[in-house]
Amino acid sequence: MNVFNYVKERVAIADVVREYVALKPIGVYLKGSCPFHSERTASFTVSPHKEIFYCFGCHATGDVISFIAQIERCSQLEAAKLLADKFNVEIPAQLLDSHKTENTDEKARYWQLCQALVLWCAQQLKKSDVALQYVQTRQLHPATVEAFKLGYFPPGAAAVRQLCAWLQPQGFLVHDLARYHIVCQRGAEWYSPFEDRIMFPIADHLGRWCGFGGRVFKRGDDRAKYYNTKENAYFSKGALLFGLDRAKKSIQEQGTVFLVEGYMDCLAMAQAGFDHTVATLGTACTAEHLKIIARYVDRVYVLYDGDQAGIKAMLRLTELCWNANLDIKVVCLPAGDDPASFLGAGKSLEVFISQALDIFTFFITQTSASFDDLPLKKKVGVAHAILEVIGTVGDPLKKDLLLQQAAHALHIPLNTLRVESRKNASGAPSGEFKSVAHQAGPAGELEKQLFCLLVEQPELLERADVQLLITALPETLHAIVLKRGLQAQHSFGDFALMLGDDERQLTYQMVMAHDKQQERGGDQLIKDFLRYGWKKIVQQSKERIAKAQERNDEREVALLLGQLQEVKKKLLDGSF
């Protein structure tokens, strides 16, 4: 037994998922809204007796370990340890030892290095009058500085030597810093890209320090305004939100989140009492950022700079927000203001928040500005840009309401926009895996039920009649069933983890949607399928016999003929 199975046997998936999702019993399943994407209609399903989950919306799948790994963004081993700690499961030392890997140790060491650097930079800030003076001019209170662990990285090779001397007792060398581009070498000397910058430590959603943002603050410093930790295996700007570890509780209590662009904006908002504020790391908001936010709330207030760059950023955000099913409101600040400067001037945000526009209204207003005065070619371009955004909306009712709003703003007949929207609409789902999963009719239902029966009860694959009838399954299902026969000693959940992504998604989707074979009974289902697929089985058997004859494989020919005769006899005399 490995550590994963040890934990899974002692922790019920329903107990774990209930801490993230409100579940309601639906037959033998539990159902709720998916925690991995925002949705109006619940499509997230948990099977307590199979100990697996599946979302029919975003197709997230897995067991209790992978659920925690996905929702907490950690490794499988870290997920197992989190569950063990939470549910007081004591994992035997030999099981943990068998799963120790260089990667796990390396990640823990990276977090330890970041934490050490946070402490060192915080000390340097307290020693630097010029850095402290800048912090004070930005009207940041000492409590805010301490809460966000602001720091300072002094300039010069001497500072790097001092840092290395401070880290050495903790087992870190200069090459550990160089590996993650915290320091770089110029000739014989070491320097840091962070030098002479105010340091904003970045934590993941669990509060583990994993990177830094460094800001220039001296006049005449013509370097890039911000420098972030280089992307690595443990730091990805597109999947991190600054301040989320501190803001999570307040976000859930308030039921909303404020999204801003920069570190300083986030600090100013939190200091003004808006504890439920997070920031992107100096980059555009990504689909991953929205997915993370959607785990906590449905409503987002966006406060970007009131300049053209901020407006363009919000327009880009419009293209991402609809499939996330987030209610996004845009707080329009006066031109030239950002949240930090606005709050620093002692102004109140309350009026602007109360006047926030839904993001599509904002998008329409900005995109269609002076529409009537534009030349025809540009009018067509604007209309198509709006239709392209509306085309990303999956909900037909929501799409039609947005088309009505666009028609009103552009003074274009609604039917005209509807016709153009249909022209741009994507076609029906395609591809081998989708076609199998959506196959209709009684024959397709029999195939699905038989497939579910065999992947859950692989011992049936030892029967001669079953070995014959699976040749009548669609090629994709046949391939998965054959793999199941080779892995019969493993549980269904463990077997599913061995499959490729497409195969695993298809298997989970079919098992969760067609768990009715027990109503019919395994033997009856096999009998019905043999009757339905007899012609195809005979055809497949003849082809296999012909190939065996070409190979002069007399044993295979005899085996296939024997199976065919045995099944034929049972069908005729009804002796199943």
Residue pairs with C-beta under 8 A, 6 or more apart in sequence:
1 95
2 95
2 98
2 99
3 77
3 80
3 91
3 95
3 96
3 98
3 99
4 65
4 76
4 80
5 491
5 494
6 89
6 91
6 92
6 95
7 64
7 65
7 80
7 83
7 84
7 89
7 91
8 51
8 63
8 64
8 65
8 493
10 87
10 89
11 64
11 83
11 87
11 89
12 48
12 51
12 64
13 46
13 48
13 51
13 52
13 53
13 63
13 64
13 67
14 23
14 30
14 46
14 48
15 87
16 64
16 67
16 68
16 83
17 23
17 30
17 32
17 46
17 53
17 64
17 67
20 35
20 71
20 295
21 32
21 33
21 34
21 35
21 44
22 32
22 33
23 30
23 31
23 32
23 46
24 30
24 31
24 32
24 42
25 31
26 45
28 47
28 48
28 49
28 515
29 45
29 46
29 47
29 48
29 512
29 515
30 45
30 46
30 47
30 48
31 42
31 43
31 44
31 45
31 46
32 42
32 44
32 46
33 39
33 42
33 43
33 44
34 42
34 43
34 44
34 55
34 57
34 58
34 60
35 44
35 71
35 295
36 44
36 55
36 58
36 60
36 70
36 71
36 291
36 295
37 55
37 57
37 58
37 60
37 291
37 294
37 324
37 325
38 294
38 298
38 324
38 325
38 326
39 57
39 325
40 325
40 395
43 55
43 56
43 57
44 53
44 54
44 55
44 56
44 57
44 60
45 53
45 54
45 55
45 56
45 512
46 52
46 53
47 53
47 54
47 511
47 512
47 515
50 456
50 492
50 493
50 511
51 63
51 64
51 493
52 61
52 62
52 63
52 492
52 493
52 496
52 508
52 511
52 512
53 60
53 61
53 62
53 63
53 67
54 60
54 61
54 508
54 509
54 511
54 512
55 61
56 509
56 512
56 513
59 505
59 509
60 70
61 496
61 504
61 505
61 508
61 509
62 69
62 70
62 496
62 497
63 493
63 497
64 83
65 76
65 79
65 80
65 83
66 76
66 79
66 497
67 79
68 74
68 79
68 82
68 83
69 75
69 76
69 78
69 79
71 295
72 78
72 79
72 82
72 205
72 206
73 204
73 205
73 239
74 82
74 206
75 103
75 104
75 107
77 99
77 101
77 104
78 104
80 91
81 91
83 89
84 90
84 91
107 233
107 234
109 176
110 180
110 210
110 232
110 234
111 208
111 209
111 210
111 234
112 170
113 167
113 172
113 176
113 177
113 180
114 201
114 208
114 209
114 210
114 211
114 212
115 209
116 166
116 167
116 170
116 172
117 163
117 182
117 209
117 212
118 149
118 151
118 201
118 209
120 151
120 163
120 166
120 167
121 151
121 152
121 153
121 199
121 201
121 212
122 149
122 150
122 151
123 151
124 131
124 151
124 152
124 153
124 154
124 159
125 131
125 132
125 135
125 145
125 150
125 151
125 152
125 198
125 199
126 132
128 152
128 154
130 218
131 152
131 198
131 217
134 198
134 217
134 218
135 145
135 150
135 198
138 264
138 340
138 344
139 268
139 344
140 150
140 267
140 268
140 271
141 271
144 267
144 270
144 271
147 246
147 270
148 200
148 201
148 243
148 246
148 267
148 270
149 201
150 198
150 199
150 200
150 201
151 198
151 199
151 201
152 197
152 198
152 199
153 159
153 192
153 194
153 195
153 196
153 197
153 199
153 214
154 162
154 195
154 196
155 195
155 196
156 191
156 195
157 189
157 190
157 191
159 192
159 195
160 174
160 177
160 183
160 190
160 191
160 192
161 190
163 177
163 183
164 172
164 173
164 174
164 177
164 190
167 173
167 176
167 177
174 183
174 190
177 183
178 184
178 185
178 190
180 229
180 230
180 232
181 193
181 229
181 230
182 192
182 194
182 229
183 190
183 191
183 192
184 190
184 191
184 192
184 193
185 191
193 214
193 227
194 212
194 214
194 227
196 216
196 218
196 221
197 214
197 215
197 216
197 217
197 227
198 214
198 215
198 217
199 212
199 213
199 214
200 212
200 213
200 214
200 215
200 242
200 263
201 209
201 211
201 212
202 209
202 210
202 211
202 212
202 213
202 229
202 235
202 240
202 242
202 281
203 209
203 210
203 244
203 245
204 210
204 240
204 245
205 241
205 244
205 245
205 248
205 292
206 245
207 245
210 229
210 234
210 235
210 240
211 228
211 229
211 235
211 240
211 281
212 228
212 229
213 226
213 227
213 228
213 229
213 242
213 263
213 281
213 282
214 226
214 227
214 228
215 225
215 226
215 263
215 264
216 223
216 224
216 225
216 226
226 262
226 282
228 237
228 281
228 282
229 235
231 237
237 280
237 281
237 282
237 283
238 283
238 286
238 288
238 289
239 286
239 288
239 289
239 292
240 281
241 278
241 279
241 280
241 281
241 289
241 292
241 293
242 263
242 266
242 278
242 279
242 280
242 281
243 266
243 270
243 277
243 278
243 279
244 278
244 292
246 270
246 275
247 257
247 270
247 275
247 276
247 277
247 278
248 296
250 275
250 276
251 257
251 276
251 278
251 296
251 297
252 296
252 297
253 276
254 276
254 297
255 297
255 298
255 299
256 276
256 297
256 299
256 300
256 301
257 276
257 277
257 278
257 293
257 296
257 297
257 299
257 300
257 301
258 269
258 274
258 276
258 277
258 278
258 300
258 301
258 302
258 303
259 277
259 278
259 279
259 280
259 285
259 293
259 300
259 301
259 302
259 303
260 266
260 269
260 277
260 278
260 279
260 302
260 303
260 304
260 339
261 279
261 280
261 282
261 304
261 305
261 310
261 313
261 338
262 279
262 282
262 338
262 340
263 279
263 282
264 340
265 279
265 303
265 338
265 339
265 340
266 277
266 278
266 279
267 340
268 339
268 340
268 343
268 344
269 277
269 303
269 339
269 343
270 277
271 343
272 343
272 349
274 349
278 293
280 286
280 289
284 313
284 316
284 317
285 313
285 316
285 317
285 320
286 320
287 320
287 324
290 320
290 321
290 324
290 326
291 324
293 300
293 324
293 326
294 324
294 325
294 326
298 325
298 326
298 327
299 326
299 327
299 328
299 329
300 326
300 327
300 328
300 329
301 329
301 330
301 331
301 353
301 356
302 314
302 317
302 328
302 329
302 330
302 331
302 359
303 331
303 333
303 339
303 349
304 310
304 311
304 313
304 314
304 338
305 333
305 337
305 338
306 332
306 333
306 334
306 335
306 336
306 337
306 338
307 335
307 336
310 338
311 366
314 330
314 359
314 362
314 363
314 366
315 363
315 366
315 367
317 328
317 359
318 359
318 360
318 362
318 363
318 389
319 389
319 392
321 328
321 359
322 389
322 392
322 393
322 394
322 398
323 392
323 393
323 394
327 358
328 358
328 359
329 356
329 357
329 358
329 359
330 356
330 357
330 358
330 359
330 362
331 349
331 352
331 353
331 356
332 352
332 355
332 356
332 357
332 362
333 339
333 342
333 352
334 342
339 349
342 349
343 349
357 365
360 389
360 402
360 405
361 405
363 386
363 389
364 386
364 405
364 406
364 409
365 409
367 382
367 385
367 386
368 382
368 386
368 409
368 410
371 379
371 382
371 409
371 410
371 411
372 411
374 382
379 410
382 410
383 406
383 410
383 412
383 417
383 420
384 420
386 406
386 410
387 406
387 417
387 420
387 421
387 424
388 424
390 399
390 402
390 403
390 406
390 421
391 399
391 421
391 424
391 425
391 426
393 399
393 402
399 421
400 418
403 414
403 417
403 418
403 421
404 414
406 412
406 417
407 413
407 414
407 416
407 417
410 417
429 435
429 438
432 476
433 476
433 502
433 503
433 505
433 506
436 474
436 476
436 477
436 506
437 506
437 509
437 510
439 447
439 448
439 474
442 532
443 532
445 514
446 525
446 528
446 529
446 532
446 533
447 473
447 474
447 477
447 529
448 510
448 513
448 514
449 514
449 516
449 517
449 520
449 525
450 469
450 470
450 473
450 517
450 525
450 526
450 529
451 473
451 477
451 480
451 481
451 510
452 510
452 511
452 514
452 515
452 517
453 460
453 517
453 522
453 525
453 526
454 460
454 461
454 466
454 470
454 481
454 484
455 480
455 481
455 484
455 492
455 495
455 507
455 511
456 492
456 511
457 522
458 484
458 485
458 487
458 488
459 488
460 466
460 522
460 526
461 467
461 470
461 481
461 484
461 485
461 488
464 562
464 563
464 566
464 567
465 526
465 530
465 563
465 566
465 567
465 570
466 526
467 563
468 537
468 541
468 563
468 564
468 567
469 526
469 529
469 530
469 533
469 537
469 567
470 478
470 481
470 482
471 478
471 536
471 537
471 540
471 541
471 544
472 529
472 533
472 536
472 537
472 540
473 481
476 503
476 506
479 503
480 499
480 503
480 506
480 507
483 495
483 498
483 499
484 495
487 494
487 495
487 498
490 498
492 511
496 504
496 507
496 508
497 504
499 507
517 525
520 528
523 576
526 576
527 576
530 537
530 567
530 570
530 571
531 571
534 571
537 564
537 567
538 564
541 560
541 563
541 564
544 556
544 560
545 557
545 560
545 561
548 556
548 557
548 560
549 557
569 575
570 576
